[in-house]
């Protein structure tokens, strides 16, 4: 089983949008953006969601939409030439990937918007107990999780909030 060339993993509620293409895609030097999200891959609005996200990629990246389970099942079949940027919209999905054997070493935490029942940690990241549990699971598995909205912002280790 080959080790996939995962160059970046990010949590962003908005999934694939312009900031990902313009800042994080270039920063990571990825050539493939893998949106690992059940809803975007197979949900009732998947075609609509995918069309918008593919347009946001601007043709600069290959884009794939896989469920969490499909990502776990096929990630080790990736070509070494693929520089994979995994994009999820919540920490529970990233924790599921890690627990499923996807070799994620670092998780960049971007936009997790404030909603009822969430606590704001930083300007762009709000969490609830389910989110914190997922981060604990990742950290316990050896994954470094840092809040950083843009590449030029200072990283904040999630451990200080756990």
Secondary structure as GFF3:
##gff-version 3
##sequence-region A 1 162
A	DSSP	beta_strand	6	11	.	.	.	ID=ss1
A	DSSP	alpha_helix	18	19	.	.	.	ID=ss2
A	DSSP	pi_helix	20	25	.	.	.	ID=ss3
A	DSSP	alpha_helix	26	28	.	.	.	ID=ss4
A	DSSP	beta_strand	32	36	.	.	.	ID=ss5
A	DSSP	alpha_helix	38	42	.	.	.	ID=ss6
A	DSSP	alpha_helix	46	57	.	.	.	ID=ss7
A	DSSP	beta_strand	62	66	.	.	.	ID=ss8
A	DSSP	alpha_helix	68	74	.	.	.	ID=ss9
A	DSSP	three_ten_helix	75	77	.	.	.	ID=ss10
A	DSSP	beta_strand	84	88	.	.	.	ID=ss11
A	DSSP	alpha_helix	91	99	.	.	.	ID=ss12
A	DSSP	beta_strand	106	109	.	.	.	ID=ss13
A	DSSP	beta_strand	119	120	.	.	.	ID=ss14
A	DSSP	beta_strand	126	127	.	.	.	ID=ss15
A	DSSP	alpha_helix	129	140	.	.	.	ID=ss16
A	DSSP	beta_strand	144	147	.	.	.	ID=ss17
A	DSSP	beta_strand	156	157	.	.	.	ID=ss18
A	DSSP	three_ten_helix	158	161	.	.	.	ID=ss19
###
